Amino acid sequence: MQVADVDTVPSLDRITRLASYAFNVPVAFVSILGDVKQRFVSQIGLPVQETSIRASICAHAMTANGVLVVSDLMADPRFRNNPLVTDAPHLRFYAGAPLIAKNGVVIGALCIMDREPRDFPHIDQEQLSALAHLVMAQLELRNMSGRLDPVSGLPSRHQLHADYPGILARTPSGTRYAVAVDVLDLPRATEVGQVLGLQPMEVLIRRAGVRLRTALEGIATIYHVGVTQFAFVVNVPSAQHLEYLIMELRDKMLRPLMAAAVPMSPSFHAGICAVVDDNQSSHDLLRKLLVSVHGAFDARQSFRWYSEGRDAQIHRGYQLASDAKQGLLDGDFHLEYQPRFGAKGLKPVSVEVLIRWTHPTLGAISPREFIPIFERTALMDLVTDWVLDTALDQLQAWLAQRRQIPLSINISSGFLSSVGAWSTIAEKLSSRAIPFSMIEFEITEGEWLSPKSTAVGQIAAMAGAGVRISIDDFGSGYSNFSYLSDLPVHTIKLDKSLIDCVATDPRSRAKVSAIHHLAHELGYLTVAEGVERQEQLDVLKGLGFDQIQGYLLAAPAPALKVAELFEPLAEHVSPAGHAQTQSEKVTPIQPHRLIASEFAPRQQRVARRTYT
């Protein structure tokens, strides 16, 4: 039975309170005896947490046949010099029932004490023994069904839930704080497991748990609540005291630990939450601690306090993920289109497809908020499929109106990583008789574009069929020209963050100029996005950019309004002298006729560079 190293067992407090009430005594406790000391894991009325085994009256109860009763401790030469007798609280009466495990081993005693000598009849002894059996049942339960974590040997998350009411009862409101500590972030833990195997990683976690328990001995009970996470509730005078304790704990935890003869450096991220509501469940408390721990991870800080704002943001994200599928069915999503213009004549040459969401209760939701949420879930493929169908239906309608409006559609890495991505898209285009050259797919640069990846194969297949490929948000982070040689890229779109200061900051202008000219040298068409001021436009035109996109020239708008910017093709006049109707047109529109003139020269140049 693994209880010798446990500081407290708050779930036993109800039994000790019952013993104090039933026998009308001021002191009741559960004593667990180790090799050199006894520890009071649950107590009422005692001023100490532990004593030396030599000063233990309970050590005699463990060897007694039944309940040990000492009516007057002062009259017994074994105990008259015991500190609990000679000093405060000056106890005189003792009764202790042994705690006997299923294997017959006595591990401690349930004890009651009084300040006055008294008798303890046989019926009371039987009742005390019955309560001792309840204590033993609780202790046995700790060793079953996850009450002790098998890796660390520490009380588990389930034990924390059981102990939580007792913890609250022991500590005054206003000075209680819960803390969660992560000693090895999950990606790193996974890497360690792959290199060293699970056993050395478990050794790391176990040793980290021992180090935590040792550091908090006499201060708080540590619980193992996650694979690499531990938690405790502590009573300190102020938040400042707690932060000082956390930083001391960090310094101790960051010392290297040995695993498979390799010194490993643990990480340390802590989340803190004040415990101010006695009605708050332990489950909700752990949830809040997870919010704050991950806040520390994201901020790359040693600790973060629980934030209601962050919590609300996470809940909002979960709600958006939950409501998206129904929103597609209910028509809460729609598309808008933002034109791109040729830099020389400022005539529209294509439009970018932009998704919009008007939530029935939350109102308009920015794509910057919901797209990252969708990308972390299985929703992105569903939403991408809807965007493709809706946008291509609109393009088909424009073609029927003889309006040449090439579409630029953002497509996610997750969608492109599917082996059937291009076949799905090709079927959608073919079923609508849309020339492949009318479509451009914008992808965001990143490490997922490795040369042998499924995504790169899908991109190559698209480009080989005549679909243009654009790198979106270039310059916002990963930017690297080297990987572009492995991709059939047609267009580089410089991110708005680069364009913002191009007219006012010489360093920014030099950076934009360098990227633009290198892109041109490599055969790419360049687009500046996010252009909002005339002075930006003047600089970009002077640098020789091919196309411009931004609110200065046109904001995203519904399909009907955007179509007005594009002149329809003139009706072909037949030899008979009358305009052909749609039903008389038998010659299909050739793909090259549907490419705006601003596209053609550079596209041909890229095609020669890539495929010849």
C-alpha positions as CSV (number, residue, x, y, z in Angstrom):
1,M,0.0,0.0,0.0
2,Q,1.6,3.3,-1.2
3,V,0.7,5.7,1.6
4,A,3.9,6.3,3.5
5,D,4.9,9.2,1.2
6,V,1.5,10.9,1.1
7,D,1.3,14.2,3.0
8,T,-2.4,14.4,3.5
9,V,-5.6,12.5,2.5
10,P,-8.4,15.1,2.6
11,S,-11.0,12.6,1.6
12,L,-10.6,11.1,5.1
13,D,-11.5,14.3,6.9
14,R,-15.2,13.5,7.0
15,I,-14.4,10.3,8.9
16,T,-12.1,12.1,11.4
17,R,-14.8,14.8,11.9
18,L,-17.3,12.1,12.5
19,A,-15.0,10.4,15.1
20,S,-14.6,13.7,16.9
21,Y,-18.3,14.3,17.0
22,A,-19.3,10.8,17.9
23,F,-17.0,10.5,20.8
24,N,-17.1,14.2,21.8
25,V,-13.3,14.7,21.7
26,P,-11.4,17.7,20.5
27,V,-8.7,15.7,18.7
28,A,-9.1,13.0,16.0
29,F,-6.6,11.9,13.4
30,V,-5.4,9.2,11.1
31,S,-1.8,8.3,11.6
32,I,0.4,6.5,9.0
33,L,3.6,5.1,10.4
34,G,6.8,5.0,8.3
35,D,10.3,3.9,9.2
36,V,11.3,7.0,11.2
37,K,8.2,9.1,11.6
38,Q,4.5,9.0,11.7
39,R,2.4,11.3,9.5
40,F,-1.0,12.6,10.2
41,V,-2.7,12.3,6.9
42,S,-6.1,13.6,8.3
43,Q,-6.5,15.4,11.5
44,I,-8.7,17.7,13.7
45,G,-7.2,19.5,16.7
46,L,-3.6,18.6,16.3
47,P,-1.0,21.4,15.9
48,V,1.6,19.3,14.1
49,Q,1.6,17.3,10.8
50,E,4.0,14.6,11.9
51,T,6.1,13.4,14.8
52,S,9.1,11.1,15.3
53,I,8.3,7.4,15.5
54,R,9.8,7.5,19.0
55,A,7.1,9.9,20.2
56,S,4.3,7.9,18.6
57,I,1.5,6.6,20.8
58,C,0.0,5.1,17.7
59,A,3.0,2.8,17.3
60,H,1.8,1.0,20.4
61,A,-1.7,0.8,18.9
62,M,-0.4,-1.0,15.9
63,T,0.9,-3.8,18.0
64,A,-2.1,-4.0,20.3
65,N,-4.7,-6.7,20.1
66,G,-7.7,-4.6,19.2
67,V,-8.3,-1.0,20.2
68,L,-5.6,0.5,22.4
69,V,-7.1,2.6,25.2
70,V,-5.1,4.7,27.6
71,S,-7.5,6.3,30.1
72,D,-4.8,8.7,31.5
73,L,-1.6,9.3,29.6
74,M,0.0,11.0,32.6
75,A,-0.5,7.8,34.7
76,D,1.2,5.6,32.0
77,P,5.0,5.6,32.2
78,R,5.2,4.9,28.5
79,F,3.5,8.2,27.6
80,R,3.8,10.6,30.5
81,N,6.7,12.4,28.8
82,N,5.2,12.6,25.4
83,P,5.3,16.1,24.0
84,L,1.5,16.0,23.3
85,V,1.0,15.3,27.0
86,T,3.6,17.6,28.6
87,D,3.2,20.5,26.1
88,A,0.2,22.1,24.4
89,P,-2.4,20.8,23.8
90,H,-1.8,18.8,27.1
91,L,-3.7,15.7,26.1
92,R,-4.6,13.0,28.7
93,F,-6.8,10.4,27.0
94,Y,-6.0,8.2,24.0
95,A,-7.8,5.5,22.0
96,G,-6.5,4.1,18.7
97,A,-7.9,1.4,16.4
98,P,-5.3,-0.1,14.1
99,L,-5.5,0.2,10.3
100,I,-5.1,-3.3,8.9
101,A,-4.6,-3.8,5.1
102,K,-6.0,-6.8,3.2
103,N,-2.7,-8.5,3.4
104,G,-2.8,-8.3,7.2
105,V,-0.1,-5.6,7.5
106,V,-0.9,-2.8,10.0
107,I,0.0,0.6,8.5
108,G,-1.3,3.0,11.1
109,A,-4.2,3.9,13.3
110,L,-7.4,5.9,13.7
111,C,-7.0,7.8,16.9
112,I,-9.0,10.1,19.2
113,M,-7.6,12.1,22.2
114,D,-9.0,14.3,24.9
115,R,-7.7,16.8,27.4
116,E,-9.2,15.0,30.3
117,P,-8.8,11.4,31.5
118,R,-11.9,9.3,30.7
119,D,-13.1,5.7,30.3
120,F,-13.8,4.2,26.9
121,P,-16.3,1.3,27.1
122,H,-16.3,-1.7,24.8
123,I,-19.2,-0.5,22.7
124,D,-17.3,2.7,21.9
125,Q,-14.2,0.7,21.0
126,E,-16.3,-1.3,18.5
127,Q,-17.6,1.9,16.9
128,L,-14.0,3.3,16.7
129,S,-13.0,0.0,15.0
130,A,-15.8,0.3,12.5
131,L,-14.6,3.8,11.6
132,A,-11.1,2.5,11.2
133,H,-12.5,0.0,8.7
134,L,-14.0,2.9,6.7
135,V,-10.6,4.7,6.8
136,M,-8.9,1.5,5.5
137,A,-11.4,1.1,2.8
138,Q,-10.7,4.7,1.6
139,L,-6.9,4.0,1.7
140,E,-7.4,0.8,-0.3
141,L,-9.4,2.7,-2.8
142,R,-6.5,5.0,-3.5
143,N,-4.6,2.0,-4.7
144,M,-7.4,0.9,-7.1
145,S,-8.9,2.3,-10.2
146,G,-6.4,5.1,-10.8
147,R,-6.4,6.7,-7.3
148,L,-2.6,6.4,-7.4
149,D,-0.9,7.1,-10.7
150,P,1.1,4.0,-11.8
151,V,4.0,6.0,-13.3
152,S,4.7,8.5,-10.5
153,G,3.1,6.7,-7.6
154,L,1.5,10.0,-6.6
155,P,-2.2,10.6,-6.0
156,S,-4.0,10.8,-9.4
157,R,-6.5,13.2,-10.8
158,H,-9.3,11.0,-9.5
159,Q,-7.9,11.3,-6.0
160,L,-7.8,15.1,-6.3
161,H,-11.5,15.1,-7.1
162,A,-12.1,13.0,-4.0
163,D,-9.8,15.1,-1.8
164,Y,-11.0,18.5,-3.0
165,P,-13.9,19.1,-0.6
166,G,-11.6,18.3,2.3
167,I,-8.9,20.6,0.9
168,L,-11.4,23.5,0.9
169,A,-12.6,22.7,4.4
170,R,-9.0,22.9,5.7
171,T,-8.0,26.2,4.2
172,P,-9.6,29.7,4.7
173,S,-11.2,31.4,1.7
174,G,-9.2,34.1,0.1
175,T,-5.8,32.4,0.5
176,R,-6.2,29.3,-1.6
177,Y,-4.6,28.9,-5.0
178,A,-4.5,26.0,-7.4
179,V,-1.4,25.4,-9.5
180,A,-0.8,23.1,-12.4
181,V,2.8,22.4,-13.6
182,D,3.8,20.8,-16.9
183,V,7.3,19.4,-16.7
184,L,7.7,18.3,-20.4
185,D,5.7,19.8,-23.2
186,L,3.9,17.1,-25.3
187,P,5.8,17.5,-28.6
188,R,9.0,17.1,-26.7
189,A,7.7,14.2,-24.7
190,T,6.7,12.5,-27.9
191,E,10.2,13.1,-29.3
192,V,11.8,11.7,-26.1
193,G,9.6,8.6,-26.4
194,Q,10.6,8.0,-30.0
195,V,14.3,8.3,-29.2
196,L,14.5,6.6,-25.8
197,G,11.3,4.6,-25.6
198,L,8.5,4.8,-23.1
199,Q,10.3,3.5,-20.1
200,P,13.0,6.2,-19.9
201,M,10.3,8.8,-20.4
202,E,8.3,7.4,-17.5
203,V,11.5,7.5,-15.4
204,L,11.7,11.2,-16.3
205,I,8.1,11.8,-15.3
206,R,8.5,9.8,-12.1
207,R,11.6,11.7,-11.1
208,A,10.0,15.0,-11.9
209,G,7.1,14.0,-9.6
210,V,9.5,13.0,-6.8
211,R,11.2,16.4,-7.2
212,L,7.9,18.2,-7.0
213,R,6.8,16.3,-4.0
214,T,10.0,16.9,-2.2
215,A,10.0,20.6,-3.0
216,L,6.4,20.9,-1.7
217,E,6.7,18.7,1.3
218,G,4.8,20.2,4.3
219,I,3.3,22.8,1.9
220,A,0.9,20.9,-0.3
221,T,0.0,17.5,-1.7
222,I,1.0,17.0,-5.3
223,Y,-1.3,15.2,-7.7
224,H,-0.4,13.6,-11.0
225,V,-3.3,14.9,-13.2
226,G,-1.9,14.4,-16.8
227,V,0.8,12.6,-18.7
228,T,3.4,15.3,-17.9
229,Q,1.2,17.5,-15.6
230,F,1.0,17.8,-11.9
231,A,-1.3,19.9,-9.7
232,F,-1.7,21.1,-6.1
233,V,-3.7,23.4,-4.0
234,V,-1.8,25.6,-1.6
235,N,-2.6,28.1,1.2
236,V,-0.4,31.2,1.1
237,P,-0.9,34.7,2.3
238,S,-1.0,36.5,-1.1
239,A,-0.6,36.1,-4.8
240,Q,2.9,37.6,-4.5
241,H,3.9,34.9,-2.1
242,L,2.6,32.3,-4.6
243,E,4.5,33.7,-7.5
244,Y,7.7,33.6,-5.4
245,L,6.9,30.0,-4.6
246,I,6.4,29.2,-8.3
247,M,9.7,30.7,-9.3
248,E,11.5,28.7,-6.5
249,L,9.8,25.6,-7.8
250,R,10.9,26.4,-11.4
251,D,14.5,26.8,-10.4
252,K,14.4,23.3,-8.7
253,M,12.6,21.7,-11.5
254,L,14.8,22.9,-14.3
255,R,17.8,21.1,-13.1
256,P,18.7,18.2,-15.5
257,L,17.2,14.8,-14.9
258,M,18.9,11.5,-16.0
259,A,17.1,9.2,-18.4
260,A,18.8,6.3,-20.1
261,A,22.2,7.7,-19.0
262,V,21.3,10.9,-20.9
263,P,20.9,14.2,-18.9
264,M,17.6,15.7,-19.9
265,S,16.4,19.2,-19.2
266,P,12.8,19.3,-18.1
267,S,10.6,22.3,-19.1
268,F,8.5,24.3,-16.7
269,H,5.2,25.9,-17.5
270,A,2.7,26.6,-14.7
271,G,-0.9,27.7,-14.6
272,I,-2.4,29.5,-11.6
273,C,-6.0,29.9,-10.5
274,A,-7.3,31.5,-7.3
275,V,-9.8,29.3,-5.5
276,V,-12.4,31.8,-4.5
277,D,-15.7,29.8,-4.8
278,D,-16.3,26.9,-2.5
279,N,-19.0,25.8,-4.9
280,Q,-16.6,25.5,-7.8
281,S,-16.1,21.9,-8.8
282,S,-12.6,20.3,-8.9
283,H,-13.3,19.4,-12.6
284,D,-13.9,23.1,-13.5
285,L,-10.8,24.0,-11.5
286,L,-8.6,21.6,-13.4
287,R,-10.1,22.9,-16.7
288,K,-9.1,26.5,-15.7
289,L,-5.6,25.3,-14.8
290,L,-5.3,23.8,-18.3
291,V,-6.4,27.1,-19.8
292,S,-3.7,28.9,-17.9
293,V,-0.9,26.3,-18.5
294,H,-1.5,26.5,-22.2
295,G,-1.5,30.3,-21.9
296,A,2.0,30.0,-20.4
297,F,3.1,27.7,-23.3
298,D,1.7,30.1,-25.9
299,A,3.4,33.1,-24.2
300,R,6.6,31.2,-23.6
301,Q,6.5,32.2,-20.0
302,S,7.2,30.3,-16.8
303,F,3.6,30.8,-15.5
304,R,0.4,32.5,-16.4
305,W,-2.6,33.3,-14.2
306,Y,-6.0,32.1,-15.3
307,S,-7.7,34.6,-17.7
308,E,-11.4,34.7,-18.1
309,G,-10.8,36.4,-21.5
310,R,-8.7,33.6,-22.8
311,D,-11.2,31.1,-21.4
312,A,-14.1,32.9,-23.2
313,Q,-12.1,33.0,-26.4
314,I,-11.5,29.2,-26.2
315,H,-15.2,28.6,-25.5
316,R,-16.1,30.9,-28.5
317,G,-13.8,28.9,-30.7
318,Y,-15.4,25.7,-29.6
319,Q,-18.9,27.2,-30.3
320,L,-17.8,28.3,-33.8
321,A,-16.4,24.8,-34.6
322,S,-19.7,23.2,-33.3
323,D,-21.9,25.6,-35.3
324,A,-20.1,25.6,-38.6
325,K,-21.6,22.6,-40.2
326,Q,-25.2,23.7,-39.4
327,G,-24.2,27.2,-40.6
328,L,-23.4,25.8,-44.0
329,L,-26.8,24.1,-44.2
330,D,-28.6,27.2,-43.0
331,G,-27.0,29.6,-45.5
332,D,-25.1,31.5,-42.8
333,F,-22.0,31.5,-45.0
334,H,-21.6,33.4,-48.3
335,L,-18.8,34.5,-50.6
336,E,-17.5,37.9,-51.6
337,Y,-15.0,38.7,-54.3
338,Q,-12.1,41.2,-54.2
339,P,-10.7,42.2,-57.6
340,R,-7.0,42.3,-58.5
341,F,-6.0,45.0,-60.9
342,G,-3.2,45.3,-63.5
343,A,-0.7,47.8,-62.1
344,K,-0.3,49.7,-65.4
345,G,-3.9,50.4,-66.5
346,L,-5.6,49.6,-63.2
347,K,-8.1,47.4,-65.0
348,P,-9.5,44.4,-63.1
349,V,-7.9,41.1,-64.2
350,S,-9.3,38.5,-61.7
351,V,-11.0,38.2,-58.3
352,E,-10.1,36.5,-55.1
353,V,-12.8,34.4,-53.5
354,L,-13.4,35.3,-49.8
355,I,-15.6,33.4,-47.4
356,R,-17.9,35.3,-45.0
357,W,-19.9,34.0,-42.0
358,T,-22.8,35.8,-40.3
359,H,-23.5,33.7,-37.2
360,P,-27.1,33.8,-36.1
361,T,-26.2,34.9,-32.5
362,L,-22.6,36.1,-32.7
363,G,-23.0,38.2,-35.8
364,A,-20.3,38.7,-38.4
365,I,-17.3,36.5,-37.7
366,S,-13.9,37.4,-39.2
367,P,-12.2,34.7,-41.4
368,R,-9.1,35.4,-39.4
369,E,-10.9,34.0,-36.4
370,F,-12.8,31.1,-37.8
371,I,-10.4,29.8,-40.5
372,P,-7.6,28.8,-38.0
373,I,-10.3,27.0,-35.9
374,F,-11.5,25.1,-39.0
375,E,-7.9,24.2,-39.9
376,R,-7.5,22.5,-36.5
377,T,-10.5,20.4,-37.0
378,A,-12.1,18.1,-39.6
379,L,-14.2,21.1,-40.8
380,M,-11.7,22.5,-43.2
381,D,-12.3,19.9,-45.9
382,L,-16.1,20.4,-45.6
383,V,-15.8,24.2,-45.8
384,T,-13.3,24.0,-48.7
385,D,-15.7,21.7,-50.6
386,W,-18.5,24.2,-50.1
387,V,-16.3,27.2,-51.2
388,L,-15.3,25.4,-54.4
389,D,-18.8,24.4,-55.3
390,T,-20.2,27.9,-54.6
391,A,-17.4,29.8,-56.3
392,L,-17.4,27.5,-59.4
393,D,-21.1,27.8,-59.7
394,Q,-20.7,31.6,-59.8
395,L,-17.9,31.4,-62.3
396,Q,-20.1,29.2,-64.5
397,A,-22.9,31.8,-64.3
398,W,-20.4,34.6,-65.3
399,L,-19.2,32.6,-68.2
400,A,-22.8,32.1,-69.3
401,Q,-23.0,35.9,-69.3
402,R,-19.8,36.1,-71.3
403,R,-17.8,37.7,-68.5
404,Q,-14.2,36.7,-68.2
405,I,-13.5,36.8,-64.5
406,P,-10.7,34.4,-63.5
407,L,-11.1,33.1,-59.9
408,S,-8.4,33.0,-57.3
409,I,-9.3,30.5,-54.5
410,N,-7.5,29.9,-51.2
411,I,-7.0,26.3,-50.5
412,S,-5.7,24.7,-47.3
413,S,-2.6,22.5,-46.8
414,G,-4.8,19.8,-45.2
415,F,-7.0,19.6,-48.3
416,L,-4.1,19.5,-50.7
417,S,-2.5,16.8,-48.6
418,S,-5.2,14.4,-49.7
419,V,-4.3,12.1,-52.6
420,G,-7.6,12.8,-54.2
421,A,-7.5,16.6,-54.0
422,W,-6.8,17.3,-57.7
423,S,-9.2,14.6,-59.0
424,T,-12.0,16.1,-56.8
425,I,-11.3,19.6,-58.2
426,A,-10.9,18.4,-61.8
427,E,-14.3,16.8,-61.6
428,K,-15.9,19.9,-60.3
429,L,-14.3,22.0,-63.1
430,S,-15.1,19.5,-65.9
431,S,-18.7,19.0,-64.8
432,R,-19.3,22.8,-65.2
433,A,-17.2,23.0,-68.4
434,I,-14.9,25.6,-66.8
435,P,-11.5,25.9,-68.4
436,F,-8.8,25.0,-66.0
437,S,-6.9,28.2,-66.9
438,M,-9.7,30.3,-65.3
439,I,-8.6,29.1,-61.9
440,E,-5.8,30.1,-59.6
441,F,-5.2,28.4,-56.2
442,E,-3.6,30.4,-53.5
443,I,-1.6,28.4,-51.0
444,T,0.3,29.6,-47.9
445,E,4.0,28.9,-47.8
446,G,5.2,26.6,-45.1
447,E,7.2,23.5,-44.2
448,W,4.3,21.3,-45.4
449,L,5.5,22.0,-49.0
450,S,8.3,19.5,-48.8
451,P,9.5,18.2,-52.2
452,K,8.2,14.6,-51.8
453,S,4.9,15.4,-50.0
454,T,1.5,14.4,-51.3
455,A,0.6,18.1,-51.4
456,V,3.4,19.0,-53.8
457,G,2.3,16.1,-56.1
458,Q,-1.2,17.4,-56.1
459,I,0.0,21.0,-56.9
460,A,2.2,19.7,-59.8
461,A,-0.8,17.8,-61.2
462,M,-3.0,21.0,-61.1
463,A,-0.3,23.1,-62.7
464,G,0.2,20.5,-65.4
465,A,-3.4,20.7,-66.3
466,G,-3.3,24.5,-66.6
467,V,-4.4,25.7,-63.2
468,R,-2.3,28.6,-61.9
469,I,-0.6,28.3,-58.4
470,S,0.0,31.4,-56.3
471,I,1.9,31.7,-53.0
472,D,-0.2,33.8,-50.7
473,D,1.1,36.0,-47.8
474,F,4.7,35.8,-49.0
475,G,7.0,37.5,-46.5
476,S,4.8,36.9,-43.4
477,G,6.9,34.3,-41.8
478,Y,8.5,31.2,-43.4
479,S,9.4,32.9,-46.7
480,N,12.0,31.0,-48.6
481,F,12.7,31.2,-52.4
482,S,14.6,27.9,-52.4
483,Y,11.6,25.6,-52.1
484,L,9.8,27.5,-54.9
485,S,12.1,25.8,-57.5
486,D,10.4,22.5,-56.6
487,L,6.9,24.0,-57.2
488,P,5.2,25.1,-60.4
489,V,4.4,28.5,-59.0
490,H,3.0,31.3,-61.2
491,T,2.4,34.2,-58.8
492,I,3.9,35.6,-55.6
493,K,1.6,37.7,-53.5
494,L,3.4,39.9,-51.0
495,D,1.8,40.0,-47.6
496,K,0.1,43.2,-46.4
497,S,2.6,43.4,-43.5
498,L,5.3,44.2,-46.1
499,I,3.2,46.7,-48.0
500,D,2.0,48.7,-45.0
501,C,5.2,50.8,-44.7
502,V,6.5,50.6,-48.2
503,A,5.8,54.3,-48.8
504,T,7.2,55.6,-45.5
505,D,10.0,53.3,-44.5
506,P,13.1,53.0,-46.8
507,R,14.1,49.7,-45.3
508,S,10.6,48.3,-45.9
509,R,10.7,49.6,-49.5
510,A,14.1,48.1,-50.1
511,K,12.8,44.7,-48.8
512,V,9.8,44.8,-51.1
513,S,11.9,45.9,-54.0
514,A,14.3,43.1,-53.5
515,I,11.6,40.4,-53.3
516,H,9.8,41.8,-56.3
517,H,12.9,41.9,-58.5
518,L,14.1,38.5,-57.5
519,A,10.6,37.1,-58.1
520,H,10.6,38.6,-61.6
521,E,14.1,37.2,-62.3
522,L,12.8,33.8,-61.4
523,G,9.8,34.2,-63.7
524,Y,7.0,34.9,-61.2
525,L,4.2,37.4,-61.5
526,T,4.1,39.7,-58.5
527,V,1.0,40.9,-56.6
528,A,0.9,43.5,-53.8
529,E,-2.0,42.8,-51.5
530,G,-3.4,45.1,-48.8
531,V,-2.9,48.3,-50.7
532,E,-4.9,51.0,-48.9
533,R,-3.2,54.3,-49.7
534,Q,-2.4,56.2,-52.9
535,E,1.3,56.7,-51.9
536,Q,1.6,52.9,-51.5
537,L,0.2,52.4,-55.0
538,D,2.6,55.0,-56.5
539,V,5.6,53.3,-55.0
540,L,4.5,49.8,-56.1
541,K,3.8,50.9,-59.6
542,G,7.2,52.6,-59.7
543,L,8.8,49.3,-58.5
544,G,7.2,47.5,-61.4
545,F,4.7,45.3,-59.7
546,D,2.4,43.4,-62.0
547,Q,-0.9,43.5,-60.1
548,I,-2.4,45.4,-57.1
549,Q,-5.1,44.3,-54.7
550,G,-6.5,46.3,-51.8
551,Y,-9.2,48.5,-50.4
552,L,-7.8,51.5,-52.2
553,L,-9.0,50.1,-55.5
554,A,-11.8,47.8,-54.5
555,A,-13.2,46.3,-51.3
556,P,-14.6,42.7,-51.3
557,A,-18.1,42.8,-52.7
558,P,-21.0,40.5,-53.7
559,A,-20.8,38.7,-57.1
560,L,-23.3,41.1,-58.8
561,K,-21.4,44.2,-57.9
562,V,-18.0,42.8,-58.8
563,A,-19.3,41.6,-62.2
564,E,-20.0,45.2,-63.2
565,L,-16.3,45.9,-63.2
566,F,-15.7,43.4,-66.0
567,E,-16.9,44.2,-69.5
568,P,-18.7,41.3,-71.2
569,L,-17.3,39.9,-74.4
570,A,-18.8,41.3,-77.5
571,E,-21.3,39.1,-79.3
572,H,-19.9,37.4,-82.4
573,V,-21.6,38.5,-85.6
574,S,-22.3,35.7,-88.1
575,P,-21.8,36.0,-91.8
576,A,-25.6,36.3,-92.2
577,G,-25.3,39.6,-90.4
578,H,-27.0,38.8,-87.1
579,A,-25.7,38.2,-83.7
580,Q,-25.5,34.6,-82.7
581,T,-27.6,33.5,-79.7
582,Q,-26.3,31.4,-77.0
583,S,-27.8,28.3,-78.6
584,E,-26.1,29.0,-81.9
585,K,-22.6,29.1,-80.4
586,V,-21.0,25.9,-81.2
587,T,-17.4,26.7,-80.8
588,P,-16.3,26.4,-77.2
589,I,-14.5,29.3,-75.6
590,Q,-10.8,28.5,-75.7
591,P,-8.9,28.7,-72.4
592,H,-6.3,31.2,-73.7
593,R,-9.0,33.7,-74.6
594,L,-10.2,33.7,-71.0
595,I,-6.9,34.7,-69.5
596,A,-6.6,38.4,-69.0
597,S,-3.8,39.9,-71.0
598,E,-1.8,40.8,-67.8
599,F,-1.5,37.1,-67.1
600,A,-0.5,35.7,-70.4
601,P,3.1,36.8,-71.0
602,R,4.4,35.8,-67.6
603,Q,2.4,32.6,-67.6
604,Q,3.9,31.5,-70.8
605,R,7.4,32.4,-69.5
606,V,6.7,30.3,-66.3
607,A,5.4,27.4,-68.4
608,R,8.6,27.3,-70.4
609,R,10.7,27.5,-67.2
610,T,8.8,24.8,-65.5
611,Y,7.8,22.3,-68.1
612,T,10.3,22.5,-70.9
